[in-house]
Amino acid sequence: MIDIKKNHIDQIKEHAQKDYPHECCGIILGKFNGSEKTVTQVLEISNEKEEENRHNRYLIPSSKILEIELYAIKNGLDIVG
């Protein structure tokens, strides 16, 4: 089960609409509680895939993932999606 607020869903939709027709990507932060996840932040990430492939592929650089993992640890959060 995932507990996600309407404002987070709206943020994801807006990001998808903004990036259309390209794939959009991001990371969802929050907390695990047993088998449940609670969303606290949605982080939009730029699709770094080469332009001609962004319509059906995405790329998040490993350096960006590491940056977000460190941010999550520092703030007591988990990557939940």
PDB file of N, CA, C and O in Angstrom:
ATOM      1  N   MET A   1       0.852  -1.178   0.000  1.00  0.00           N
ATOM      2  CA  MET A   1       0.000   0.000   0.000  1.00  0.00           C
ATOM      3  C   MET A   1       0.897   1.240   0.000  1.00  0.00           C
ATOM      4  O   MET A   1       1.926   1.279   0.673  1.00  0.00           O
ATOM      5  N   ILE A   2       0.487   2.244  -0.764  1.00  0.00           N
ATOM      6  CA  ILE A   2       1.238   3.500  -0.794  1.00  0.00           C
ATOM      7  C   ILE A   2       0.283   4.646  -0.470  1.00  0.00           C
ATOM      8  O   ILE A   2      -0.791   4.767  -1.060  1.00  0.00           O
ATOM      9  N   ASP A   3       0.692   5.470   0.468  1.00  0.00           N
ATOM     10  CA  ASP A   3      -0.084   6.650   0.855  1.00  0.00           C
ATOM     11  C   ASP A   3       0.524   7.842   0.136  1.00  0.00           C
ATOM     12  O   ASP A   3       1.612   8.304   0.481  1.00  0.00           O
ATOM     13  N   ILE A   4      -0.191   8.333  -0.868  1.00  0.00           N
ATOM     14  CA  ILE A   4       0.293   9.465  -1.653  1.00  0.00           C
ATOM     15  C   ILE A   4      -0.817  10.511  -1.731  1.00  0.00           C
ATOM     16  O   ILE A   4      -1.957  10.196  -2.071  1.00  0.00           O
ATOM     17  N   LYS A   5      -0.477  11.734  -1.418  1.00  0.00           N
ATOM     18  CA  LYS A   5      -1.444  12.837  -1.391  1.00  0.00           C
ATOM     19  C   LYS A   5      -1.733  13.328  -2.809  1.00  0.00           C
ATOM     20  O   LYS A   5      -0.934  13.143  -3.728  1.00  0.00           O
ATOM     21  N   LYS A   6      -2.891  13.955  -2.957  1.00  0.00           N
ATOM     22  CA  LYS A   6      -3.303  14.484  -4.257  1.00  0.00           C
ATOM     23  C   LYS A   6      -2.291  15.479  -4.810  1.00  0.00           C
ATOM     24  O   LYS A   6      -2.047  15.499  -6.016  1.00  0.00           O
ATOM     25  N   ASN A   7      -1.696  16.308  -3.949  1.00  0.00           N
ATOM     26  CA  ASN A   7      -0.732  17.294  -4.455  1.00  0.00           C
ATOM     27  C   ASN A   7       0.498  16.618  -5.068  1.00  0.00           C
ATOM     28  O   ASN A   7       1.092  17.151  -6.005  1.00  0.00           O
ATOM     29  N   HIS A   8       0.883  15.445  -4.544  1.00  0.00           N
ATOM     30  CA  HIS A   8       2.008  14.720  -5.137  1.00  0.00           C
ATOM     31  C   HIS A   8       1.617  14.135  -6.496  1.00  0.00           C
ATOM     32  O   HIS A   8       2.400  14.175  -7.444  1.00  0.00           O
ATOM     33  N   ILE A   9       0.405  13.594  -6.582  1.00  0.00           N
ATOM     34  CA  ILE A   9      -0.081  13.072  -7.860  1.00  0.00           C
ATOM     35  C   ILE A   9      -0.172  14.197  -8.884  1.00  0.00           C
ATOM     36  O   ILE A   9       0.206  14.019 -10.042  1.00  0.00           O
ATOM     37  N   ASP A  10      -0.668  15.345  -8.464  1.00  0.00           N
ATOM     38  CA  ASP A  10      -0.758  16.507  -9.363  1.00  0.00           C
ATOM     39  C   ASP A  10       0.626  16.937  -9.836  1.00  0.00           C
ATOM     40  O   ASP A  10       0.796  17.299 -11.001  1.00  0.00           O
ATOM     41  N   GLN A  11       1.616  16.901  -8.945  1.00  0.00           N
ATOM     42  CA  GLN A  11       2.986  17.277  -9.310  1.00  0.00           C
ATOM     43  C   GLN A  11       3.534  16.322 -10.367  1.00  0.00           C
ATOM     44  O   GLN A  11       4.188  16.754 -11.316  1.00  0.00           O
ATOM     45  N   ILE A  12       3.272  15.029 -10.207  1.00  0.00           N
ATOM     46  CA  ILE A  12       3.728  14.040 -11.185  1.00  0.00           C
ATOM     47  C   ILE A  12       3.046  14.273 -12.530  1.00  0.00           C
ATOM     48  O   ILE A  12       3.699  14.225 -13.573  1.00  0.00           O
ATOM     49  N   LYS A  13       1.742  14.524 -12.513  1.00  0.00           N
ATOM     50  CA  LYS A  13       1.001  14.781 -13.754  1.00  0.00           C
ATOM     51  C   LYS A  13       1.535  16.025 -14.461  1.00  0.00           C
ATOM     52  O   LYS A  13       1.713  16.017 -15.679  1.00  0.00           O
ATOM     53  N   GLU A  14       1.789  17.086 -13.708  1.00  0.00           N
ATOM     54  CA  GLU A  14       2.300  18.327 -14.301  1.00  0.00           C
ATOM     55  C   GLU A  14       3.668  18.110 -14.935  1.00  0.00           C
ATOM     56  O   GLU A  14       3.952  18.624 -16.017  1.00  0.00           O
ATOM     57  N   HIS A  15       4.499  17.354 -14.260  1.00  0.00           N
ATOM     58  CA  HIS A  15       5.834  17.055 -14.799  1.00  0.00           C
ATOM     59  C   HIS A  15       5.706  16.266 -16.107  1.00  0.00           C
ATOM     60  O   HIS A  15       6.411  16.549 -17.076  1.00  0.00           O
ATOM     61  N   ALA A  16       4.809  15.282 -16.131  1.00  0.00           N
ATOM     62  CA  ALA A  16       4.603  14.476 -17.338  1.00  0.00           C
ATOM     63  C   ALA A  16       4.081  15.335 -18.487  1.00  0.00           C
ATOM     64  O   ALA A  16       4.529  15.192 -19.624  1.00  0.00           O
ATOM     65  N   GLN A  17       3.137  16.224 -18.192  1.00  0.00           N
ATOM     66  CA  GLN A  17       2.594  17.101 -19.219  1.00  0.00           C
ATOM     67  C   GLN A  17       3.648  18.065 -19.750  1.00  0.00           C
ATOM     68  O   GLN A  17       3.699  18.344 -20.948  1.00  0.00           O
ATOM     69  N   LYS A  18       4.489  18.572 -18.851  1.00  0.00           N
ATOM     70  CA  LYS A  18       5.545  19.513 -19.241  1.00  0.00           C
ATOM     71  C   LYS A  18       6.569  18.841 -20.159  1.00  0.00           C
ATOM     72  O   LYS A  18       7.032  19.452 -21.123  1.00  0.00           O
ATOM     73  N   ASP A  19       6.922  17.590 -19.865  1.00  0.00           N
ATOM     74  CA  ASP A  19       7.953  16.892 -20.638  1.00  0.00           C
ATOM     75  C   ASP A  19       7.421  16.210 -21.902  1.00  0.00           C
ATOM     76  O   ASP A  19       8.200  15.827 -22.775  1.00  0.00           O
ATOM     77  N   TYR A  20       6.095  16.058 -22.000  1.00  0.00           N
ATOM     78  CA  TYR A  20       5.510  15.401 -23.156  1.00  0.00           C
ATOM     79  C   TYR A  20       5.958  16.088 -24.442  1.00  0.00           C
ATOM     80  O   TYR A  20       5.970  17.319 -24.483  1.00  0.00           O
ATOM     81  N   PRO A  21       6.322  15.364 -25.484  1.00  0.00           N
ATOM     82  CA  PRO A  21       6.122  13.945 -25.743  1.00  0.00           C
ATOM     83  C   PRO A  21       7.276  13.052 -25.277  1.00  0.00           C
ATOM     84  O   PRO A  21       7.325  11.874 -25.631  1.00  0.00           O
ATOM     85  N   HIS A  22       8.176  13.585 -24.511  1.00  0.00           N
ATOM     86  CA  HIS A  22       9.298  12.797 -24.006  1.00  0.00           C
ATOM     87  C   HIS A  22       8.923  12.096 -22.708  1.00  0.00           C
ATOM     88  O   HIS A  22       7.984  12.493 -22.017  1.00  0.00           O
ATOM     89  N   GLU A  23       9.669  11.052 -22.392  1.00  0.00           N
ATOM     90  CA  GLU A  23       9.520  10.374 -21.107  1.00  0.00           C
ATOM     91  C   GLU A  23       9.970  11.329 -20.002  1.00  0.00           C
ATOM     92  O   GLU A  23      10.963  12.043 -20.150  1.00  0.00           O
ATOM     93  N   CYS A  24       9.241  11.332 -18.913  1.00  0.00           N
ATOM     94  CA  CYS A  24       9.678  12.086 -17.747  1.00  0.00           C
ATOM     95  C   CYS A  24      10.128  11.088 -16.687  1.00  0.00           C
ATOM     96  O   CYS A  24       9.775   9.910 -16.739  1.00  0.00           O
ATOM     97  N   CYS A  25      10.900  11.566 -15.738  1.00  0.00           N
ATOM     98  CA  CYS A  25      11.374  10.666 -14.695  1.00  0.00           C
ATOM     99  C   CYS A  25      11.555  11.450 -13.398  1.00  0.00           C
ATOM    100  O   CYS A  25      11.640  12.678 -13.389  1.00  0.00           O
ATOM    101  N   GLY A  26      11.608  10.702 -12.321  1.00  0.00           N
ATOM    102  CA  GLY A  26      11.769  11.321 -11.021  1.00  0.00           C
ATOM    103  C   GLY A  26      11.936  10.261  -9.957  1.00  0.00           C
ATOM    104  O   GLY A  26      11.938   9.065 -10.246  1.00  0.00           O
ATOM    105  N   ILE A  27      12.073  10.706  -8.741  1.00  0.00           N
ATOM    106  CA  ILE A  27      12.218   9.815  -7.596  1.00  0.00           C
ATOM    107  C   ILE A  27      11.240  10.268  -6.525  1.00  0.00           C
ATOM    108  O   ILE A  27      11.061  11.462  -6.285  1.00  0.00           O
ATOM    109  N   ILE A  28      10.613   9.289  -5.888  1.00  0.00           N
ATOM    110  CA  ILE A  28       9.641   9.556  -4.835  1.00  0.00           C
ATOM    111  C   ILE A  28      10.280   9.208  -3.496  1.00  0.00           C
ATOM    112  O   ILE A  28      10.763   8.094  -3.295  1.00  0.00           O
ATOM    113  N   LEU A  29      10.275  10.172  -2.588  1.00  0.00           N
ATOM    114  CA  LEU A  29      10.843   9.976  -1.257  1.00  0.00           C
ATOM    115  C   LEU A  29       9.737   9.897  -0.220  1.00  0.00           C
ATOM    116  O   LEU A  29       8.658  10.461  -0.399  1.00  0.00           O
ATOM    117  N   GLY A  30      10.014   9.205   0.841  1.00  0.00           N
ATOM    118  CA  GLY A  30       9.052   9.085   1.931  1.00  0.00           C
ATOM    119  C   GLY A  30       9.586   8.155   2.995  1.00  0.00           C
ATOM    120  O   GLY A  30      10.782   8.134   3.286  1.00  0.00           O
ATOM    121  N   LYS A  31       8.671   7.380   3.576  1.00  0.00           N
ATOM    122  CA  LYS A  31       9.036   6.460   4.654  1.00  0.00           C
ATOM    123  C   LYS A  31       8.374   5.113   4.436  1.00  0.00           C
ATOM    124  O   LYS A  31       7.229   5.022   3.993  1.00  0.00           O
ATOM    125  N   PHE A  32       9.133   4.059   4.761  1.00  0.00           N
ATOM    126  CA  PHE A  32       8.578   2.707   4.810  1.00  0.00           C
ATOM    127  C   PHE A  32       8.067   2.466   6.214  1.00  0.00           C
ATOM    128  O   PHE A  32       8.708   2.843   7.195  1.00  0.00           O
ATOM    129  N   ASN A  33       6.913   1.838   6.303  1.00  0.00           N
ATOM    130  CA  ASN A  33       6.369   1.426   7.590  1.00  0.00           C
ATOM    131  C   ASN A  33       5.787   0.035   7.376  1.00  0.00           C
ATOM    132  O   ASN A  33       4.621  -0.120   7.011  1.00  0.00           O
ATOM    133  N   GLY A  34       6.622  -0.969   7.609  1.00  0.00           N
ATOM    134  CA  GLY A  34       6.211  -2.330   7.288  1.00  0.00           C
ATOM    135  C   GLY A  34       6.045  -2.473   5.796  1.00  0.00           C
ATOM    136  O   GLY A  34       6.974  -2.194   5.038  1.00  0.00           O
ATOM    137  N   SER A  35       4.877  -2.902   5.362  1.00  0.00           N
ATOM    138  CA  SER A  35       4.610  -3.059   3.926  1.00  0.00           C
ATOM    139  C   SER A  35       4.007  -1.796   3.321  1.00  0.00           C
ATOM    140  O   SER A  35       3.685  -1.773   2.134  1.00  0.00           O
ATOM    141  N   GLU A  36       3.853  -0.761   4.115  1.00  0.00           N
ATOM    142  CA  GLU A  36       3.272   0.490   3.622  1.00  0.00           C
ATOM    143  C   GLU A  36       4.349   1.527   3.346  1.00  0.00           C
ATOM    144  O   GLU A  36       5.410   1.537   3.969  1.00  0.00           O
ATOM    145  N   LYS A  37       4.042   2.398   2.393  1.00  0.00           N
ATOM    146  CA  LYS A  37       4.927   3.503   2.031  1.00  0.00           C
ATOM    147  C   LYS A  37       4.132   4.797   2.155  1.00  0.00           C
ATOM    148  O   LYS A  37       2.978   4.871   1.731  1.00  0.00           O
ATOM    149  N   THR A  38       4.756   5.812   2.737  1.00  0.00           N
ATOM    150  CA  THR A  38       4.148   7.131   2.817  1.00  0.00           C
ATOM    151  C   THR A  38       5.021   8.102   2.036  1.00  0.00           C
ATOM    152  O   THR A  38       6.210   8.240   2.322  1.00  0.00           O
ATOM    153  N   VAL A  39       4.438   8.770   1.058  1.00  0.00           N
ATOM    154  CA  VAL A  39       5.164   9.720   0.213  1.00  0.00           C
ATOM    155  C   VAL A  39       5.216  11.075   0.903  1.00  0.00           C
ATOM    156  O   VAL A  39       4.204  11.575   1.393  1.00  0.00           O
ATOM    157  N   THR A  40       6.421  11.669   0.936  1.00  0.00           N
ATOM    158  CA  THR A  40       6.578  13.008   1.496  1.00  0.00           C
ATOM    159  C   THR A  40       7.114  14.002   0.465  1.00  0.00           C
ATOM    160  O   THR A  40       6.898  15.207   0.591  1.00  0.00           O
ATOM    161  N   GLN A  41       7.816  13.494  -0.557  1.00  0.00           N
ATOM    162  CA  GLN A  41       8.379  14.385  -1.579  1.00  0.00           C
ATOM    163  C   GLN A  41       8.423  13.684  -2.923  1.00  0.00           C
ATOM    164  O   GLN A  41       8.679  12.482  -3.005  1.00  0.00           O
ATOM    165  N   VAL A  42       8.169  14.449  -3.975  1.00  0.00           N
ATOM    166  CA  VAL A  42       8.329  13.982  -5.340  1.00  0.00           C
ATOM    167  C   VAL A  42       9.395  14.871  -5.979  1.00  0.00           C
ATOM    168  O   VAL A  42       9.245  16.090  -6.051  1.00  0.00           O
ATOM    169  N   LEU A  43      10.470  14.238  -6.440  1.00  0.00           N
ATOM    170  CA  LEU A  43      11.568  14.991  -7.048  1.00  0.00           C
ATOM    171  C   LEU A  43      11.562  14.771  -8.556  1.00  0.00           C
ATOM    172  O   LEU A  43      11.730  13.647  -9.028  1.00  0.00           O
ATOM    173  N   GLU A  44      11.369  15.839  -9.300  1.00  0.00           N
ATOM    174  CA  GLU A  44      11.418  15.772 -10.756  1.00  0.00           C
ATOM    175  C   GLU A  44      12.880  15.740 -11.173  1.00  0.00           C
ATOM    176  O   GLU A  44      13.710  16.467 -10.627  1.00  0.00           O
ATOM    177  N   ILE A  45      13.184  14.894 -12.142  1.00  0.00           N
ATOM    178  CA  ILE A  45      14.549  14.770 -12.640  1.00  0.00           C
ATOM    179  C   ILE A  45      14.525  14.933 -14.151  1.00  0.00           C
ATOM    180  O   ILE A  45      13.621  14.437 -14.824  1.00  0.00           O
ATOM    181  N   SER A  46      15.515  15.624 -14.675  1.00  0.00           N
ATOM    182  CA  SER A  46      15.628  15.797 -16.127  1.00  0.00           C
ATOM    183  C   SER A  46      16.002  14.479 -16.783  1.00  0.00           C
ATOM    184  O   SER A  46      16.850  13.739 -16.283  1.00  0.00           O
ATOM    185  N   ASN A  47      15.369  14.199 -17.894  1.00  0.00           N
ATOM    186  CA  ASN A  47      15.691  13.021 -18.692  1.00  0.00           C
ATOM    187  C   ASN A  47      16.974  13.320 -19.462  1.00  0.00           C
ATOM    188  O   ASN A  47      16.996  14.191 -20.331  1.00  0.00           O
ATOM    189  N   GLU A  48      18.031  12.596 -19.140  1.00  0.00           N
ATOM    190  CA  GLU A  48      19.342  12.841 -19.754  1.00  0.00           C
ATOM    191  C   GLU A  48      19.615  11.952 -20.967  1.00  0.00           C
ATOM    192  O   GLU A  48      20.725  11.952 -21.499  1.00  0.00           O
ATOM    193  N   LYS A  49      18.618  11.203 -21.400  1.00  0.00           N
ATOM    194  CA  LYS A  49      18.784  10.370 -22.591  1.00  0.00           C
ATOM    195  C   LYS A  49      18.986  11.275 -23.798  1.00  0.00           C
ATOM    196  O   LYS A  49      18.493  12.402 -23.817  1.00  0.00           O
ATOM    197  N   GLU A  50      19.706  10.791 -24.805  1.00  0.00           N
ATOM    198  CA  GLU A  50      19.922  11.609 -26.000  1.00  0.00           C
ATOM    199  C   GLU A  50      18.572  11.963 -26.626  1.00  0.00           C
ATOM    200  O   GLU A  50      17.626  11.175 -26.593  1.00  0.00           O
ATOM    201  N   GLU A  51      18.510  13.152 -27.189  1.00  0.00           N
ATOM    202  CA  GLU A  51      17.261  13.754 -27.684  1.00  0.00           C
ATOM    203  C   GLU A  51      16.434  12.813 -28.551  1.00  0.00           C
ATOM    204  O   GLU A  51      15.220  12.717 -28.371  1.00  0.00           O
ATOM    205  N   GLU A  52      17.069  12.123 -29.480  1.00  0.00           N
ATOM    206  CA  GLU A  52      16.307  11.293 -30.417  1.00  0.00           C
ATOM    207  C   GLU A  52      15.656  10.062 -29.769  1.00  0.00           C
ATOM    208  O   GLU A  52      14.818   9.409 -30.390  1.00  0.00           O
ATOM    209  N   ASN A  53      16.030   9.749 -28.544  1.00  0.00           N
ATOM    210  CA  ASN A  53      15.459   8.575 -27.863  1.00  0.00           C
ATOM    211  C   ASN A  53      14.590   8.933 -26.656  1.00  0.00           C
ATOM    212  O   ASN A  53      14.048   8.039 -26.008  1.00  0.00           O
ATOM    213  N   ARG A  54      14.451  10.197 -26.351  1.00  0.00           N
ATOM    214  CA  ARG A  54      13.678  10.607 -25.171  1.00  0.00           C
ATOM    215  C   ARG A  54      12.187  10.323 -25.281  1.00  0.00           C
ATOM    216  O   ARG A  54      11.485  10.316 -24.270  1.00  0.00           O
ATOM    217  N   HIS A  55      11.700  10.091 -26.481  1.00  0.00           N
ATOM    218  CA  HIS A  55      10.261   9.841 -26.650  1.00  0.00           C
ATOM    219  C   HIS A  55       9.835   8.499 -26.061  1.00  0.00           C
ATOM    220  O   HIS A  55       8.659   8.319 -25.743  1.00  0.00           O
ATOM    221  N   ASN A  56      10.759   7.558 -25.909  1.00  0.00           N
ATOM    222  CA  ASN A  56      10.385   6.260 -25.339  1.00  0.00           C
ATOM    223  C   ASN A  56      11.443   5.659 -24.414  1.00  0.00           C
ATOM    224  O   ASN A  56      11.377   4.475 -24.082  1.00  0.00           O
ATOM    225  N   ARG A  57      12.408   6.464 -24.001  1.00  0.00           N
ATOM    226  CA  ARG A  57      13.454   6.021 -23.073  1.00  0.00           C
ATOM    227  C   ARG A  57      13.792   7.168 -22.131  1.00  0.00           C
ATOM    228  O   ARG A  57      13.582   8.337 -22.456  1.00  0.00           O
ATOM    229  N   TYR A  58      14.320   6.819 -20.959  1.00  0.00           N
ATOM    230  CA  TYR A  58      14.817   7.860 -20.067  1.00  0.00           C
ATOM    231  C   TYR A  58      16.117   7.412 -19.435  1.00  0.00           C
ATOM    232  O   TYR A  58      16.423   6.221 -19.382  1.00  0.00           O
ATOM    233  N   LEU A  59      16.872   8.374 -18.960  1.00  0.00           N
ATOM    234  CA  LEU A  59      18.146   8.101 -18.302  1.00  0.00           C
ATOM    235  C   LEU A  59      18.298   9.040 -17.115  1.00  0.00           C
ATOM    236  O   LEU A  59      18.209  10.260 -17.249  1.00  0.00           O
ATOM    237  N   ILE A  60      18.528   8.449 -15.961  1.00  0.00           N
ATOM    238  CA  ILE A  60      18.882   9.212 -14.767  1.00  0.00           C
ATOM    239  C   ILE A  60      20.341   8.885 -14.482  1.00  0.00           C
ATOM    240  O   ILE A  60      20.656   7.733 -14.181  1.00  0.00           O
ATOM    241  N   PRO A  61      21.238   9.859 -14.565  1.00  0.00           N
ATOM    242  CA  PRO A  61      22.656   9.580 -14.318  1.00  0.00           C
ATOM    243  C   PRO A  61      22.887   9.050 -12.902  1.00  0.00           C
ATOM    244  O   PRO A  61      22.216   9.460 -11.954  1.00  0.00           O
ATOM    245  N   SER A  62      23.837   8.140 -12.777  1.00  0.00           N
ATOM    246  CA  SER A  62      24.131   7.545 -11.468  1.00  0.00           C
ATOM    247  C   SER A  62      24.544   8.607 -10.457  1.00  0.00           C
ATOM    248  O   SER A  62      24.278   8.456  -9.265  1.00  0.00           O
ATOM    249  N   SER A  63      25.186   9.675 -10.910  1.00  0.00           N
ATOM    250  CA  SER A  63      25.588  10.750  -9.990  1.00  0.00           C
ATOM    251  C   SER A  63      24.365  11.437  -9.390  1.00  0.00           C
ATOM    252  O   SER A  63      24.394  11.857  -8.233  1.00  0.00           O
ATOM    253  N   LYS A  64      23.289  11.553 -10.172  1.00  0.00           N
ATOM    254  CA  LYS A  64      22.050  12.158  -9.678  1.00  0.00           C
ATOM    255  C   LYS A  64      21.377  11.236  -8.672  1.00  0.00           C
ATOM    256  O   LYS A  64      20.845  11.698  -7.663  1.00  0.00           O
ATOM    257  N   ILE A  65      21.399   9.947  -8.941  1.00  0.00           N
ATOM    258  CA  ILE A  65      20.817   8.989  -8.002  1.00  0.00           C
ATOM    259  C   ILE A  65      21.579   9.023  -6.683  1.00  0.00           C
ATOM    260  O   ILE A  65      20.970   9.023  -5.613  1.00  0.00           O
ATOM    261  N   LEU A  66      22.896   9.050  -6.754  1.00  0.00           N
ATOM    262  CA  LEU A  66      23.707   9.131  -5.536  1.00  0.00           C
ATOM    263  C   LEU A  66      23.400  10.407  -4.765  1.00  0.00           C
ATOM    264  O   LEU A  66      23.262  10.377  -3.542  1.00  0.00           O
ATOM    265  N   GLU A  67      23.292  11.524  -5.470  1.00  0.00           N
ATOM    266  CA  GLU A  67      22.957  12.802  -4.833  1.00  0.00           C
ATOM    267  C   GLU A  67      21.639  12.702  -4.066  1.00  0.00           C
ATOM    268  O   GLU A  67      21.534  13.186  -2.938  1.00  0.00           O
ATOM    269  N   ILE A  68      20.648  12.082  -4.671  1.00  0.00           N
ATOM    270  CA  ILE A  68      19.331  11.953  -4.037  1.00  0.00           C
ATOM    271  C   ILE A  68      19.377  10.948  -2.882  1.00  0.00           C
ATOM    272  O   ILE A  68      18.731  11.156  -1.855  1.00  0.00           O
ATOM    273  N   GLU A  69      20.132   9.870  -3.044  1.00  0.00           N
ATOM    274  CA  GLU A  69      20.281   8.913  -1.941  1.00  0.00           C
ATOM    275  C   GLU A  69      20.902   9.588  -0.715  1.00  0.00           C
ATOM    276  O   GLU A  69      20.447   9.374   0.408  1.00  0.00           O
ATOM    277  N   LEU A  70      21.930  10.395  -0.927  1.00  0.00           N
ATOM    278  CA  LEU A  70      22.571  11.104   0.179  1.00  0.00           C
ATOM    279  C   LEU A  70      21.619  12.114   0.812  1.00  0.00           C
ATOM    280  O   LEU A  70      21.585  12.258   2.034  1.00  0.00           O
ATOM    281  N   TYR A  71      20.846  12.814  -0.019  1.00  0.00           N
ATOM    282  CA  TYR A  71      19.834  13.753   0.482  1.00  0.00           C
ATOM    283  C   TYR A  71      18.816  13.018   1.347  1.00  0.00           C
ATOM    284  O   TYR A  71      18.450  13.486   2.425  1.00  0.00           O
ATOM    285  N   ALA A  72      18.359  11.854   0.862  1.00  0.00           N
ATOM    286  CA  ALA A  72      17.367  11.073   1.603  1.00  0.00           C
ATOM    287  C   ALA A  72      17.928  10.631   2.961  1.00  0.00           C
ATOM    288  O   ALA A  72      17.252  10.755   3.982  1.00  0.00           O
ATOM    289  N   ILE A  73      19.138  10.127   2.970  1.00  0.00           N
ATOM    290  CA  ILE A  73      19.766   9.682   4.217  1.00  0.00           C
ATOM    291  C   ILE A  73      19.884  10.857   5.189  1.00  0.00           C
ATOM    292  O   ILE A  73      19.543  10.733   6.365  1.00  0.00           O
ATOM    293  N   LYS A  74      20.365  11.985   4.696  1.00  0.00           N
ATOM    294  CA  LYS A  74      20.551  13.170   5.537  1.00  0.00           C
ATOM    295  C   LYS A  74      19.239  13.623   6.154  1.00  0.00           C
ATOM    296  O   LYS A  74      19.222  14.146   7.268  1.00  0.00           O
ATOM    297  N   ASN A  75      18.141  13.424   5.438  1.00  0.00           N
ATOM    298  CA  ASN A  75      16.820  13.896   5.899  1.00  0.00           C
ATOM    299  C   ASN A  75      15.945  12.788   6.477  1.00  0.00           C
ATOM    300  O   ASN A  75      14.753  12.989   6.708  1.00  0.00           O
ATOM    301  N   GLY A  76      16.538  11.620   6.710  1.00  0.00           N
ATOM    302  CA  GLY A  76      15.804  10.530   7.330  1.00  0.00           C
ATOM    303  C   GLY A  76      14.683   9.971   6.469  1.00  0.00           C
ATOM    304  O   GLY A  76      13.655   9.529   6.983  1.00  0.00           O
ATOM    305  N   LEU A  77      14.885   9.991   5.152  1.00  0.00           N
ATOM    306  CA  LEU A  77      13.864   9.515   4.205  1.00  0.00           C
ATOM    307  C   LEU A  77      14.329   8.266   3.480  1.00  0.00           C
ATOM    308  O   LEU A  77      15.511   7.924   3.492  1.00  0.00           O
ATOM    309  N   ASP A  78      13.390   7.599   2.857  1.00  0.00           N
ATOM    310  CA  ASP A  78      13.670   6.425   2.030  1.00  0.00           C
ATOM    311  C   ASP A  78      13.265   6.725   0.597  1.00  0.00           C
ATOM    312  O   ASP A  78      12.381   7.549   0.366  1.00  0.00           O
ATOM    313  N   ILE A  79      13.892   6.077  -0.357  1.00  0.00           N
ATOM    314  CA  ILE A  79      13.417   6.131  -1.742  1.00  0.00           C
ATOM    315  C   ILE A  79      12.314   5.086  -1.844  1.00  0.00           C
ATOM    316  O   ILE A  79      12.563   3.887  -1.720  1.00  0.00           O
ATOM    317  N   VAL A  80      11.105   5.554  -2.071  1.00  0.00           N
ATOM    318  CA  VAL A  80       9.945   4.652  -2.092  1.00  0.00           C
ATOM    319  C   VAL A  80       9.385   4.446  -3.496  1.00  0.00           C
ATOM    320  O   VAL A  80       8.464   3.653  -3.693  1.00  0.00           O
ATOM    321  N   GLY A  81       9.940   5.155  -4.459  1.00  0.00           N
ATOM    322  CA  GLY A  81       9.481   4.986  -5.842  1.00  0.00           C
ATOM    323  C   GLY A  81      10.282   5.812  -6.808  1.00  0.00           C
ATOM    324  O   GLY A  81      10.020   5.781  -8.011  1.00  0.00           O
TER     325      GLY A  81
END
